[in-house]
Amino acid sequence: MKMKNKSFGRLMTLQNIMDWGQAERGVFSKLKPATKTISLRMSESMLYELKLLANKMDVPYQSLIKIYLRERIDKDLTKRVVEASE
């Protein structure tokens, strides 16, 4: 099927058809954030302790590491926001 107006495809962009002033930020709470594989060096004793704690909490030790990191990052970011507002 041939298009009668060849320039039609070039004119149809999101900027032309969307009113971005009415746009709202979407929240996709069920999506998992993208992850990246990293290598982390730590002492064997620290790894052993993490595995013990994770076993007691019935979670994989890598998940426990992420939980601990998330809690600390949130704490430090909150602290900086409070300090910046003072």
Buried (B, 14 or more C-beta within 10 A) or exposed (E): EEEEEEEEEEEEEEEEEEEEEEEEEEEEEEEEEEEEEEEEEEEEEEBEEBEEEBEEEEEEBEEBBEEEEEEEEEEEEEEEEEEEEE
